[in-house]
Amino acid sequence: MDAIINGKIIIGNELETDKVIIFEDKIIDIIPRSEIHKYSINNLIDAKDNYVSSGFIDIHTHGAMGHDIMDGDLQGIRAICKRFVSYGVTGFLATTMTMDWDKIESALRVIKKAMVETSGSNVLGCHLEGPFISSKNPGAQNPIYMRHPDFELLRNYKNLIKVVTIAPELENTECFIRKCVDSDIVISLGHSCGTYEDAINAIENGARSITHTFNAMTPLNHREPGIVGAAMCSSEVYCELIVDNIHIHPAAQRILLQSKGIEKIILVTDSMRASGLGNGRYELGGQCVVVENNSARLEDGTLAGSILTIANALRNFKRNTGISIINAVKTVTENPAKLLGMEESIGHIGIGKRSDIVVFDDNFSILYTFVSGHLCYIAENT
Protein backbone atom coordinates (compact mmCIF):
# COMPACT_ATOMS: atom_id res chain seq x y z
CA MET A 1 0.00 0.00 0.00
CA ASP A 2 1.01 3.63 -0.54
CA ALA A 3 0.62 6.85 1.42
CA ILE A 4 0.40 10.57 0.70
CA ILE A 5 1.89 12.83 3.37
CA ASN A 6 2.29 16.58 3.92
CA GLY A 7 -0.72 17.49 1.80
CA LYS A 8 -3.59 19.91 2.24
CA ILE A 9 -6.30 17.31 1.80
CA ILE A 10 -9.70 18.49 0.61
CA ILE A 11 -12.37 16.43 2.36
CA GLY A 12 -15.84 17.88 1.86
CA ASN A 13 -15.74 21.46 3.12
CA GLU A 14 -12.63 20.90 5.22
CA LEU A 15 -8.92 21.21 4.55
CA GLU A 16 -6.97 18.62 6.52
CA THR A 17 -3.29 19.48 6.95
CA ASP A 18 -2.01 16.86 9.39
CA LYS A 19 -3.50 13.73 7.87
CA VAL A 20 -2.11 10.89 5.76
CA ILE A 21 -4.02 9.04 3.03
CA ILE A 22 -3.34 5.30 3.04
CA PHE A 23 -4.43 3.65 -0.19
CA GLU A 24 -4.29 0.79 -2.64
CA ASP A 25 -6.96 0.64 -5.36
CA LYS A 26 -9.29 2.13 -2.75
CA ILE A 27 -8.61 4.47 0.13
CA ILE A 28 -7.86 2.30 3.15
CA ASP A 29 -7.53 4.94 5.85
CA ILE A 30 -7.09 8.64 6.57
CA ILE A 31 -5.05 9.02 9.75
CA PRO A 32 -2.99 11.55 11.71
CA ARG A 33 0.64 11.69 10.61
CA SER A 34 1.69 10.33 14.00
CA GLU A 35 -0.10 7.01 13.31
CA ILE A 36 1.52 6.15 9.97
CA HIS A 37 3.66 3.50 11.71
CA LYS A 38 0.55 1.31 11.95
CA TYR A 39 0.82 0.49 8.25
CA SER A 40 3.52 -1.07 6.11
CA ILE A 41 4.01 1.51 3.36
CA ASN A 42 5.60 0.63 0.03
CA ASN A 43 5.63 4.10 -1.54
CA LEU A 44 5.53 7.39 0.34
CA ILE A 45 4.42 10.41 -1.72
CA ASP A 46 5.33 13.78 -0.24
CA ALA A 47 2.76 16.36 -1.35
CA LYS A 48 5.03 19.15 -0.06
CA ASP A 49 2.18 21.30 1.27
CA ASN A 50 0.26 21.15 -2.01
CA TYR A 51 -3.43 20.33 -2.35
CA VAL A 52 -4.77 16.79 -2.48
CA SER A 53 -8.27 16.08 -3.76
CA SER A 54 -10.39 13.49 -5.45
CA GLY A 55 -9.59 13.20 -9.15
CA PHE A 56 -11.30 15.58 -11.55
CA ILE A 57 -14.28 14.49 -13.68
CA ASP A 58 -15.17 15.97 -17.09
CA ILE A 59 -18.70 15.03 -18.16
CA HIS A 60 -18.50 16.76 -21.56
CA THR A 61 -15.46 16.25 -23.77
CA HIS A 62 -15.20 15.22 -27.42
CA GLY A 63 -11.47 14.62 -27.60
CA ALA A 64 -7.89 15.85 -27.50
CA MET A 65 -4.43 15.35 -29.02
CA GLY A 66 -5.77 14.96 -32.55
CA HIS A 67 -8.37 12.35 -31.60
CA ASP A 68 -12.15 12.57 -31.46
CA ILE A 69 -14.63 10.18 -29.85
CA MET A 70 -16.57 10.05 -33.13
CA ASP A 71 -13.52 8.60 -34.89
CA GLY A 72 -14.57 5.27 -33.39
CA ASP A 73 -10.91 4.47 -32.76
CA LEU A 74 -9.95 2.63 -29.57
CA GLN A 75 -6.31 3.68 -29.88
CA GLY A 76 -7.45 7.28 -30.15
CA ILE A 77 -9.46 7.04 -26.93
CA ARG A 78 -6.45 5.45 -25.24
CA ALA A 79 -4.37 8.47 -26.26
CA ILE A 80 -7.05 10.77 -24.82
CA CYS A 81 -7.06 8.82 -21.54
CA LYS A 82 -3.28 9.10 -21.30
CA ARG A 83 -3.36 12.85 -21.92
CA PHE A 84 -6.19 13.63 -19.53
CA VAL A 85 -4.36 12.40 -16.43
CA SER A 86 -1.85 15.21 -16.98
CA TYR A 87 -4.79 17.59 -16.45
CA GLY A 88 -5.85 15.82 -13.24
CA VAL A 89 -8.83 14.16 -14.96
CA THR A 90 -9.33 10.64 -13.59
CA GLY A 91 -12.73 10.06 -15.21
CA PHE A 92 -14.70 11.46 -18.12
CA LEU A 93 -17.74 10.92 -20.31
CA ALA A 94 -16.79 10.27 -23.91
CA THR A 95 -19.05 12.71 -25.74
CA THR A 96 -20.50 12.06 -29.18
CA MET A 97 -21.68 14.44 -31.90
CA THR A 98 -24.76 14.65 -34.10
CA MET A 99 -23.97 12.48 -37.10
CA ASP A 100 -25.55 9.57 -38.96
CA TRP A 101 -26.91 7.09 -36.37
CA ASP A 102 -24.77 4.25 -37.75
CA LYS A 103 -21.72 6.43 -37.11
CA ILE A 104 -22.88 7.17 -33.58
CA GLU A 105 -23.46 3.46 -32.93
CA SER A 106 -19.96 2.67 -34.10
CA ALA A 107 -18.60 5.22 -31.63
CA LEU A 108 -20.77 3.78 -28.84
CA ARG A 109 -19.39 0.28 -29.42
CA VAL A 110 -15.82 1.57 -29.15
CA ILE A 111 -16.65 3.60 -26.02
CA LYS A 112 -17.97 0.41 -24.43
CA LYS A 113 -14.65 -1.32 -25.14
CA ALA A 114 -12.72 1.69 -23.87
CA MET A 115 -14.46 1.48 -20.50
CA VAL A 116 -12.59 -1.77 -19.82
CA GLU A 117 -9.63 -1.74 -22.22
CA THR A 118 -7.85 1.54 -21.49
CA SER A 119 -5.42 2.82 -18.88
CA GLY A 120 -5.02 6.32 -17.51
CA SER A 121 -8.19 8.34 -17.08
CA ASN A 122 -11.31 6.17 -16.73
CA VAL A 123 -13.99 6.28 -19.43
CA LEU A 124 -17.07 6.49 -17.19
CA GLY A 125 -19.55 6.14 -20.03
CA CYS A 126 -20.99 8.27 -22.81
CA HIS A 127 -22.55 11.70 -23.02
CA LEU A 128 -24.78 11.58 -26.09
CA GLU A 129 -24.87 15.17 -27.34
CA GLY A 130 -27.42 14.91 -30.10
CA PRO A 131 -28.99 13.87 -32.38
CA PHE A 132 -32.12 14.75 -30.36
CA ILE A 133 -31.55 18.50 -30.56
CA SER A 134 -32.92 21.46 -32.51
CA SER A 135 -31.81 22.22 -36.05
CA LYS A 136 -32.69 25.84 -35.23
CA ASN A 137 -29.95 26.06 -32.61
CA PRO A 138 -27.32 23.57 -33.77
CA GLY A 139 -24.16 25.33 -32.64
CA ALA A 140 -21.36 23.31 -34.27
CA GLN A 141 -23.57 20.22 -34.69
CA ASN A 142 -24.70 19.18 -38.17
CA PRO A 143 -28.48 19.80 -38.51
CA ILE A 144 -28.81 17.25 -41.33
CA TYR A 145 -28.73 14.39 -38.82
CA MET A 146 -30.95 15.84 -36.10
CA ARG A 147 -34.09 13.90 -35.19
CA HIS A 148 -36.85 13.59 -32.61
CA PRO A 149 -36.09 11.67 -29.41
CA ASP A 150 -36.46 7.91 -29.78
CA PHE A 151 -35.61 5.73 -26.77
CA GLU A 152 -35.53 2.59 -28.89
CA LEU A 153 -32.26 3.83 -30.40
CA LEU A 154 -30.74 3.86 -26.91
CA ARG A 155 -32.14 0.60 -25.58
CA ASN A 156 -29.06 -1.50 -26.37
CA TYR A 157 -26.77 1.13 -24.88
CA LYS A 158 -28.63 2.23 -21.75
CA ASN A 159 -25.92 0.87 -19.44
CA LEU A 160 -23.31 2.81 -21.38
CA ILE A 161 -25.03 6.16 -21.91
CA LYS A 162 -24.92 8.29 -18.76
CA VAL A 163 -26.13 11.66 -20.13
CA VAL A 164 -28.27 12.60 -23.14
CA THR A 165 -28.59 16.19 -24.33
CA ILE A 166 -32.00 16.98 -25.80
CA ALA A 167 -34.02 19.98 -26.95
CA PRO A 168 -37.14 19.92 -24.73
CA GLU A 169 -39.47 21.43 -27.33
CA LEU A 170 -39.21 18.44 -29.68
CA GLU A 171 -42.01 15.87 -30.11
CA ASN A 172 -42.05 12.80 -27.85
CA THR A 173 -39.82 14.51 -25.29
CA GLU A 174 -41.90 13.79 -22.17
CA CYS A 175 -42.08 10.04 -22.77
CA PHE A 176 -38.40 9.96 -23.76
CA ILE A 177 -37.33 11.74 -20.58
CA ARG A 178 -39.31 9.37 -18.35
CA LYS A 179 -37.83 6.29 -20.05
CA CYS A 180 -34.32 7.70 -19.68
CA VAL A 181 -34.86 8.54 -16.02
CA ASP A 182 -36.18 5.02 -15.40
CA SER A 183 -32.95 3.72 -16.98
CA ASP A 184 -30.73 5.99 -14.82
CA ILE A 185 -29.76 8.15 -17.80
CA VAL A 186 -29.40 11.86 -16.99
CA ILE A 187 -31.31 14.23 -19.26
CA SER A 188 -29.52 17.49 -20.03
CA LEU A 189 -31.18 20.36 -21.89
CA GLY A 190 -29.33 22.10 -24.69
CA HIS A 191 -29.05 23.03 -28.37
CA SER A 192 -32.60 24.29 -28.12
CA CYS A 193 -34.99 27.06 -29.05
CA GLY A 194 -37.34 25.93 -26.30
CA THR A 195 -39.22 28.30 -24.06
CA TYR A 196 -38.99 28.66 -20.30
CA GLU A 197 -42.16 26.58 -20.09
CA ASP A 198 -40.64 23.82 -22.26
CA ALA A 199 -37.63 23.65 -19.97
CA ILE A 200 -39.65 23.67 -16.75
CA ASN A 201 -41.86 20.89 -18.08
CA ALA A 202 -38.77 18.82 -18.91
CA ILE A 203 -37.34 19.45 -15.45
CA GLU A 204 -40.63 18.42 -13.84
CA ASN A 205 -40.42 15.18 -15.85
CA GLY A 206 -36.88 14.52 -14.63
CA ALA A 207 -34.30 16.55 -16.59
CA ARG A 208 -31.42 17.35 -14.23
CA SER A 209 -28.74 19.20 -16.20
CA ILE A 210 -28.15 22.04 -18.64
CA THR A 211 -25.60 21.49 -21.41
CA HIS A 212 -22.94 24.24 -21.73
CA THR A 213 -25.22 26.79 -20.05
CA PHE A 214 -25.84 30.06 -21.96
CA ASN A 215 -24.57 28.55 -25.23
CA ALA A 216 -26.90 27.23 -27.97
CA MET A 217 -30.10 27.89 -26.03
CA THR A 218 -32.73 30.56 -25.47
CA PRO A 219 -31.29 33.34 -23.30
CA LEU A 220 -32.68 35.04 -20.21
CA ASN A 221 -35.08 37.84 -21.12
CA HIS A 222 -37.40 39.64 -18.72
CA ARG A 223 -40.46 38.71 -20.82
CA GLU A 224 -39.23 35.35 -22.13
CA PRO A 225 -36.94 33.79 -19.50
CA GLY A 226 -35.90 30.95 -21.81
CA ILE A 227 -33.91 27.88 -20.86
CA VAL A 228 -31.36 30.02 -19.04
CA GLY A 229 -34.13 31.44 -16.84
CA ALA A 230 -35.42 27.93 -16.09
CA ALA A 231 -31.90 26.83 -15.18
CA MET A 232 -31.46 29.73 -12.80
CA CYS A 233 -34.70 29.23 -10.90
CA SER A 234 -34.78 25.43 -10.75
CA SER A 235 -32.95 24.09 -7.73
CA GLU A 236 -32.97 20.54 -9.13
CA VAL A 237 -30.73 21.10 -12.13
CA TYR A 238 -26.97 21.28 -12.48
CA CYS A 239 -25.41 23.73 -14.94
CA GLU A 240 -22.43 22.89 -17.13
CA LEU A 241 -20.07 25.82 -17.70
CA ILE A 242 -17.28 26.13 -20.26
CA VAL A 243 -15.01 28.56 -18.42
CA ASP A 244 -12.54 29.53 -21.13
CA ASN A 245 -13.75 33.16 -20.90
CA ILE A 246 -14.77 32.90 -24.57
CA HIS A 247 -17.99 30.91 -24.26
CA ILE A 248 -19.12 32.82 -21.16
CA HIS A 249 -18.22 36.32 -19.91
CA PRO A 250 -16.79 36.28 -16.36
CA ALA A 251 -19.72 38.42 -15.15
CA ALA A 252 -22.19 35.81 -16.43
CA GLN A 253 -20.20 33.17 -14.56
CA ARG A 254 -20.58 35.17 -11.34
CA ILE A 255 -24.30 35.74 -11.92
CA LEU A 256 -24.95 32.03 -12.45
CA LEU A 257 -22.89 31.10 -9.39
CA GLN A 258 -24.89 33.50 -7.22
CA SER A 259 -28.13 32.13 -8.64
CA LYS A 260 -27.34 28.41 -8.41
CA GLY A 261 -24.83 28.13 -5.59
CA ILE A 262 -21.60 26.18 -5.91
CA GLU A 263 -23.34 22.81 -5.41
CA LYS A 264 -25.05 22.98 -8.81
CA ILE A 265 -22.17 24.17 -10.99
CA ILE A 266 -20.18 21.67 -13.07
CA LEU A 267 -17.17 22.84 -15.04
CA VAL A 268 -16.69 21.07 -18.37
CA THR A 269 -14.28 21.52 -21.25
CA ASP A 270 -16.36 20.56 -24.30
CA SER A 271 -12.88 20.01 -25.72
CA MET A 272 -12.35 18.85 -29.28
CA ARG A 273 -9.47 17.08 -31.02
CA ALA A 274 -7.28 20.21 -31.16
CA SER A 275 -6.97 20.34 -27.37
CA GLY A 276 -3.31 19.91 -26.45
CA LEU A 277 -2.19 20.88 -29.97
CA GLY A 278 -1.53 24.20 -31.69
CA ASN A 279 -3.33 26.51 -34.07
CA GLY A 280 -4.54 25.01 -37.33
CA ARG A 281 -7.44 23.44 -39.16
CA TYR A 282 -9.17 20.44 -37.64
CA GLU A 283 -12.38 18.41 -38.04
CA LEU A 284 -15.37 18.14 -35.71
CA GLY A 285 -18.46 16.14 -36.60
CA GLY A 286 -17.53 16.22 -40.28
CA GLN A 287 -17.08 19.99 -40.30
CA CYS A 288 -13.91 22.08 -40.62
CA VAL A 289 -12.80 23.85 -37.43
CA VAL A 290 -10.21 26.64 -37.31
CA VAL A 291 -8.23 26.99 -34.08
CA GLU A 292 -6.60 30.34 -33.37
CA ASN A 293 -6.57 32.93 -30.57
CA ASN A 294 -7.34 30.18 -28.01
CA SER A 295 -10.71 29.37 -29.60
CA ALA A 296 -12.10 26.72 -31.94
CA ARG A 297 -14.63 27.89 -34.53
CA LEU A 298 -16.36 26.70 -37.66
CA GLU A 299 -15.43 28.61 -40.78
CA ASP A 300 -18.54 30.79 -40.32
CA GLY A 301 -17.29 31.86 -36.87
CA THR A 302 -19.55 29.59 -34.79
CA LEU A 303 -17.82 28.32 -31.64
CA ALA A 304 -17.03 24.62 -32.07
CA GLY A 305 -16.19 23.23 -28.67
CA SER A 306 -13.01 24.39 -27.00
CA ILE A 307 -9.33 23.65 -26.46
CA LEU A 308 -9.78 24.11 -22.72
CA THR A 309 -8.46 21.80 -20.01
CA ILE A 310 -10.16 21.17 -16.68
CA ALA A 311 -7.15 22.55 -14.81
CA ASN A 312 -7.36 25.81 -16.78
CA ALA A 313 -11.13 25.96 -16.27
CA LEU A 314 -10.60 25.72 -12.50
CA ARG A 315 -7.95 28.43 -12.62
CA ASN A 316 -10.24 30.75 -14.61
CA PHE A 317 -13.31 30.11 -12.47
CA LYS A 318 -11.50 30.76 -9.20
CA ARG A 319 -10.01 33.97 -10.59
CA ASN A 320 -13.31 35.16 -12.09
CA THR A 321 -15.50 34.46 -9.06
CA GLY A 322 -13.17 34.75 -6.07
CA ILE A 323 -14.27 31.41 -4.62
CA SER A 324 -12.01 29.21 -2.53
CA ILE A 325 -10.00 26.32 -3.92
CA ILE A 326 -12.21 23.97 -1.88
CA ASN A 327 -15.36 25.25 -3.60
CA ALA A 328 -13.74 25.37 -7.03
CA VAL A 329 -12.75 21.71 -6.75
CA LYS A 330 -16.35 20.71 -5.96
CA THR A 331 -17.35 21.70 -9.51
CA VAL A 332 -15.20 18.91 -10.98
CA THR A 333 -15.43 16.27 -8.24
CA GLU A 334 -18.44 16.07 -5.93
CA ASN A 335 -20.92 17.79 -8.23
CA PRO A 336 -20.43 15.69 -11.38
CA ALA A 337 -20.21 12.51 -9.30
CA LYS A 338 -23.58 13.30 -7.70
CA LEU A 339 -25.20 14.11 -11.05
CA LEU A 340 -24.04 10.77 -12.44
CA GLY A 341 -25.06 8.85 -9.31
CA MET A 342 -21.45 7.75 -8.78
CA GLU A 343 -20.79 9.54 -5.49
CA GLU A 344 -20.48 6.28 -3.56
CA SER A 345 -17.24 5.45 -5.41
CA ILE A 346 -15.74 8.67 -6.84
CA GLY A 347 -15.81 12.44 -6.41
CA HIS A 348 -14.77 12.53 -2.77
CA ILE A 349 -11.78 11.64 -0.59
CA GLY A 350 -13.03 9.06 1.90
CA ILE A 351 -12.36 5.60 3.27
CA GLY A 352 -13.59 2.96 0.83
CA LYS A 353 -13.69 5.36 -2.12
CA ARG A 354 -11.78 4.56 -5.28
CA SER A 355 -8.24 5.92 -5.12
CA ASP A 356 -8.67 8.48 -7.88
CA ILE A 357 -6.49 11.21 -6.40
CA VAL A 358 -4.83 14.35 -7.74
CA VAL A 359 -2.12 16.52 -6.17
CA PHE A 360 -1.89 20.11 -7.42
CA ASP A 361 -0.53 23.51 -6.41
CA ASP A 362 -2.44 26.70 -5.70
CA ASN A 363 -2.48 27.53 -9.42
CA PHE A 364 -4.00 24.13 -10.31
CA SER A 365 -0.79 22.88 -11.87
CA ILE A 366 -1.00 19.09 -11.67
CA LEU A 367 1.82 17.33 -9.81
CA TYR A 368 0.54 13.77 -9.39
CA THR A 369 -2.47 11.86 -10.68
CA PHE A 370 -3.50 8.46 -9.32
CA VAL A 371 -6.24 6.35 -10.93
CA SER A 372 -7.49 3.43 -8.83
CA GLY A 373 -4.31 3.79 -6.81
CA HIS A 374 -1.95 3.61 -9.80
CA LEU A 375 0.39 6.54 -10.38
CA CYS A 376 -0.55 7.59 -13.92
CA TYR A 377 1.10 11.00 -14.05
CA ILE A 378 3.93 12.82 -12.32
CA ALA A 379 5.02 16.30 -13.35
CA GLU A 380 8.61 16.88 -14.36
CA ASN A 381 10.89 18.08 -11.55
CA THR A 382 8.41 16.91 -8.91
N, C-alpha and C positions, 0 to 999 in steps of 0.2 A: 504493500500500500504506500501511497505518497501523501505528502503534507505541504500545505501552503502556509508560510509564516510571515509575520511582519507586514500584513496587509490591512488596508482599511476595507473591511468586509461589509458589503451592503446586504443587510438582511431585513426585508420589509422596509420600514421607515427608519431603521436604526443603522448606525455606522459602528461596527465593532472593531476596535483597534488592538485588543489584546487577546485575540482568539486565533486558533489554528484550525484549518479545515483538513480533516483526515478523509482520504477518499481512495476508492478503486474505480469501478465503473459507476458506482453510486457513492454519494456522500455518506461516510460511515459515522462521523462524529464531528462536532464543532466544540472545541474545548479551550480552556485557558492555556496560555503558553506554558505555564508551570506544570501542566499535566501531560505534556507530549511524551514523557518517558513511558507512559502506559502502553504505547504502541511501538511496534517494530517498523520503522520507516525505511523504505528503500530509497526514495528520492525526496529531497527536501528542497522546495522552491521558495526562495526568498523574494517576496513581493516588494521589498525595499520601500515601504510606506506608500505604495501605489494602491489604487482601488481594485477590489476583487468583487465581481458580481456574477450572477448567472449569465450564461452565454446569450448573445443577442439573437433575436428572431426577426426575420424579414418576411412578411406575409404577402408581399407583392414585388416580385422581381422576374424579369424576362430573360436575363442573361448577363454575361460579362466575358471579357477576354476573347472577344471574337466569336462567342458561341451564344446561341439562342435556344430556348426550350423548344420552340417550334421546329428546330432543325431535326428533331427526333433522333438525336445522336447521343448514345450513352457515353461515349468518350468525351463529348462536349460537356455534358452535365458533370462528369467527373472533374473536368478542368474548372468548372464553375465552383464546385464544392471545395476544391483545393484552394482556389483564390479567396473564397469568402471567409475562411478561417483567419486570414490576415486582416480582415476587417472586424474580427470579433464575432462574426455570425456563426453560430453553432447549429442553426436550423432555419429552413426557409421553405416557402411554398413555391414550387416551380409554376410559373404563371404563363398561361397560354394566350394566344391572340385569336381574333376573329378571322378564321380562314375556312376553307372547305372542310366539312365535318370529317371526311376521311383523313384529312391532314391532322386535324385535332386528335382524332382517335389514335393515329400513329404516335403522336406526341405523348398521349396518355399512357400508351403501352410502355413506352420507354421510361416515363416517369415512374411507373410502377416498378420496373426493374431497378431504377436508380435508388429507390427507397431501401433496397437491400443489397445492392451491388456497388456502392460507392464508399469512399472514405473521405475524411474531412468533414465539412459541414453536412448535417443530416438533411435529406430531402424529406420533409414532414408530410408531403402530399401535394396536391395541385390547387391552385387558384385559377378557376376557369373564368377568364375575363372575356366575355362574349362567348358565343355569338348572339346571346339573348339581350341585345342592347339596341338603342335607337339609331337608325340611319340618319336621323336629323341632328344627332350630336355624337358623331363617331370619334372625334379626336383623331388619333393616328390609326384607328382601326378601319379596316376595309368594309364599307357598307354593302358591297355586293353579297357578302356571305352572312349578313345579319338575318335573324329569324325570330319567330315567336318562341317563348319558352316551351320546352317539351321534355318532361321528366324521363320519358322512355329512352331518350338519348343518353341519359346519365345512369340508367339503372345498372348497367354492368360495371360502372366505375364509382359507385356511391361510397365505397370504402376508401377510395383514393382521393376523390374530390372533397376538399375541406371548405372551400369558399367558392361561391358563384356570384359574379357580378351580373345584375339584370337592370333593365329599365322598367320601373314599376308601372308605367302607363300602357305597356303592351298587353295584348289579349292573353288570357289563360294564366295571368300572373298569380292570382290568389291561390289557385289550386296548386300551381307549381311551387310556390313558397311553402305551403303546408306540407307537401310531399318531401321537399328538401329538409325542412325542419324535422320531420319525422325520421329522416335518415341521418340526422346529425350533420347536415351540411349547412354552413353559415350562408345566409343571403346578404349580399352587399349591394347597395344601390349606386348606380353610376352610369355614365354615358347615356344620359337621359334628358328628355325635354318635359318630364313629368312635372305636375303641379305639386304644391305643398300637400294637397289632399291625397294625391296619388302616393306620395311618400309616406304620409301618416297611415294610410290604409295598409301599405306594405309592412310598415313597422308593427301595426296592430296584429298582422297575420304572422309575424315572426322575424322579419328582417332585422339584423342586428349590427350592420356595419355600413359605412359610406365609403365608396372607392375614391381614392385621391380627391378628398373633399375640396370643393370650390372649382375643380377642373372638370370640364365636360358634363356640366349639369346646370339646371336652372338656378340662378343666383338669388340672393336675398334681396327682396324689394318690399317696401312698406305696404304695397297693395297686393303683391303676389310673392309671398315668402319663399316659394320654390323649395327645392330639395335641401338647399343650404339652411333655410329657415327651419325645416322639419328636423334636420340634424341637430341644430342648436337647441331646440326646445324639447327634444326627446331624450330622456335620461337613459333609455335602454340601449341606444346605439353608440358604437365606437366610431371614431372618425380617423381614417387614414390621412396622413399629411406627407407630402413630398417637400421636405424642407431644404431645398437647394437655393432658396431665395429667388428663384426664377418662376417656378410654378405658383408660389404664394408669397405675397408681400409680407415682410416681418410683422407689420401692424395687424394684418389679417390673422397671422398665427397667434398673436397675443389675444385678439378678440375671441377666437375660437377656444383658446385655453381658458379664458375667463368664463366663457359660456358653458363649456363642457366639464371643466375640472381635469386634472391630470390623469385621473383614472380611466378616462374614455378617449384618450389620445393615443394613436399608434403611429409611430414614424415608419415610413416605408421608403424604398428607393425608386420603385418602378424602373429599375435600371434595365438597359438594353445592352446588346452585344458589345457596344463601344466602351462600356465601363471598364476602366483599367487600361485603356489604350489611348491613343492620341486623336487629334483632329483628323477628319477625313470623311469619306462617304461609306455608309454602311447600309444594311438592309434590316427592315423590321416588318414582319407580316407581309412580305412581298412588296414592300414599298421602300423607295430610296430615302435614307436619312442622312442629313448633313450635320456633322458634329464640329462646332467651333464656338468660341467664347463661352465654354463650359456648359453649353446646351446642345440638345439633340432635337432636330426639327426636320419635318418633311420639307420637300422643296418649295411648298407653298407657304412655309413659315410656321405651320402647326407644330406645337410641341409634340415630340414623339418619345415619350419616356424620358429617362434621364441618364446621366453618367455618375450619379451620386453614389456614395457609399454610406452605410449605416453610421459608421464612425463620424463622417463629416456631417451627416444629418443631426446627430447628437450635439456636435460642436456648434452648429448653426442655431439649433433650437435653444440651447442653453444661453447662448449669447443674445439671441433675439428676445427672449422672454424673461431672462434673469432668474430662472428657476435653479434649484439646487441640482447637484449631480445625482443625488438619490432619486429625485423626482424625474429627471431626464431619463435615467436608466429604466424606470418603470415603463416608459413608452415603447421599449423594445424587448422587454422581458415579461414582467407580470401581465401587462395588458394584452399583448397578443396571445400569450398562453391561455389566459382566461377566455378570450373570444373563441379560441379553437377548442376549448374544453380539455386542454392538456396540462392544466396547472398542477395536477397531482404528480407529474413527472418532471416538468421543465418550467422555466420562467422564474425560479426562486431558489435561493441558497437555503437548503434545509436537509436535515438528516433523512436519508432514504430517497432523496431526489437524484435524478441522473446527474452525473458529474460533468455537465456542460458548464464550463467556467472560463471567464475571461479576466485577465489582469491588464489594467490600462492606467495611464497617467491622467493628470487633471485636464489635459487637452484632448482626451479620448484617443491618444496614440496607443495602439495595441501592442502589448509586450508579450503576453502568453495567451494561447487559446487551447483549452482542453475540451475534447468531445468524448463523452462517455468515459472520462478518465484518461484518455490518451492525449499526450501532448502533440497537437497537430500544427502548432505555429509558435515560433519564438522569434522575436525581433532581433535584428543584428545588434551586436554590442550590448545585449542584455545580460 
